[in-house]
Amino acid sequence: MTMPDDVPDRFRWAVDVMQVRPTDRVLEVGSGRGVAAALVAHGLDGGHVLGLDRSATMTTAALRRNQAHVAAGAVAFRTTSLADVDLPPASFDVAFAFNVSLFWTSPARELAVLARALVPGGRLFVFHQPPSPEKNPAVVEAATRLLTGAGWTVLETLVADTSPVESVCLVARHEP
Ligand SMILES: C[S@@+](CC[C@H](N)C(=O)[O-])C[C@H]1O[C@@H](n2cnc3c(N)ncnc32)[C@H](O)[C@@H]1O
């Protein structure tokens, strides 16, 4: 499958940061139009991506974009909010979200779902590219506080010079 060339800088950076292994099981929260999922799927060989989005319109767009990967069984999308999804325990190696505000607003229930769904030691990547870069420190501070309060360890906070404005990423792991 050919690599799409209409991919924003921020998603290329995200895939670079996550270093997904070919056999990883990857969960994307708020998968939108499925652009990041498609990029992750390019690096998989035996692994898979499940994208969740509470908007059926977004799921339809994501399915359209990822037809070949979906047909190959490497990618699936579900219309659901993260709080309501029923995922088998320890069924994902990596979880990520890009520009999904729940992580710096009120993620308690959702973080419990992720803690259960990830394997022990599994990593959560929370990415954000705001409309203007001065918003990033407040997002990082709020997300760090909420993650830490829910029993997660923030391993790293990364900043990248993505176009048109910088992006940030919190890398976290749940400590049982
Ligand atoms: C700003 S868009 C970002 C979409 C995509 N990740 C991107 O970066 O372009 C946020 C997406 O997350 C979805 N979303 C927000 N909260 C969610 C939740 N609790 N569970 C599932 N999807 C959610 C929204 O429906 C929307 O499609």
The ligand as an SDF file (V2000), in Angstrom:
LIG
                    3D

 27 29  0  0  0  0  0  0  0  0999 V2000
  -10.1130   17.7470   17.3820 C   0  0  0  0  0  0  0  0  0  0  0  0
  -10.5800   16.1960   16.7410 S   0  0  0  0  0  0  0  0  0  0  0  0
   -8.9960   15.4470   16.4050 C   0  0  0  0  0  0  0  0  0  0  0  0
   -9.0900   14.3500   15.3800 C   0  0  0  0  0  0  0  0  0  0  0  0
   -7.7420   13.7360   15.0140 C   0  0  0  0  0  0  0  0  0  0  0  0
   -7.1940   12.9980   16.1490 N   0  0  0  0  0  0  0  0  0  0  0  0
   -6.7970   14.8020   14.5620 C   0  0  0  0  0  0  0  0  0  0  0  0
   -5.8310   15.1050   15.2810 O   0  0  0  0  0  0  0  0  0  0  0  0
   -7.0350   15.3710   13.4990 O   0  0  0  0  0  0  0  0  0  0  0  0
  -11.0640   15.2970   18.1990 C   0  0  0  0  0  0  0  0  0  0  0  0
  -11.7570   13.9850   17.8350 C   0  0  0  0  0  0  0  0  0  0  0  0
  -11.8860   13.2250   19.0170 O   0  0  0  0  0  0  0  0  0  0  0  0
  -13.1930   12.7170   19.1010 C   0  0  0  0  0  0  0  0  0  0  0  0
  -13.4500   12.5590   20.5420 N   0  0  0  0  0  0  0  0  0  0  0  0
  -13.4540   13.5270   21.4820 C   0  0  0  0  0  0  0  0  0  0  0  0
  -13.6850   13.0100   22.6970 N   0  0  0  0  0  0  0  0  0  0  0  0
  -13.8180   11.6730   22.5130 C   0  0  0  0  0  0  0  0  0  0  0  0
  -14.0830   10.5860   23.3930 C   0  0  0  0  0  0  0  0  0  0  0  0
  -14.2560   10.7920   24.6980 N   0  0  0  0  0  0  0  0  0  0  0  0
  -14.1600    9.3360   22.8820 N   0  0  0  0  0  0  0  0  0  0  0  0
  -14.0100    9.1210   21.5420 C   0  0  0  0  0  0  0  0  0  0  0  0
  -13.7750   10.1170   20.6590 N   0  0  0  0  0  0  0  0  0  0  0  0
  -13.6780   11.3790   21.1420 C   0  0  0  0  0  0  0  0  0  0  0  0
  -14.0720   13.7350   18.4070 C   0  0  0  0  0  0  0  0  0  0  0  0
  -15.2640   13.1800   17.9220 O   0  0  0  0  0  0  0  0  0  0  0  0
  -13.1580   14.2030   17.2730 C   0  0  0  0  0  0  0  0  0  0  0  0
  -13.3040   13.4390   16.0880 O   0  0  0  0  0  0  0  0  0  0  0  0
  1  2  1  0
  2  3  1  0
  2 10  1  0
  3  4  1  0
  4  5  1  0
  5  6  1  0
  5  7  1  0
  7  8  2  0
  7  9  1  0
 10 11  1  0
 11 12  1  0
 11 26  1  0
 12 13  1  0
 13 14  1  0
 13 24  1  0
 14 15  1  0
 14 23  1  0
 15 16  2  0
 16 17  1  0
 17 18  1  0
 17 23  2  0
 18 19  1  0
 18 20  2  0
 20 21  1  0
 21 22  2  0
 22 23  1  0
 24 25  1  0
 24 26  1  0
 26 27  1  0
M  CHG  2   2   1   9  -1
M  END
$$$$
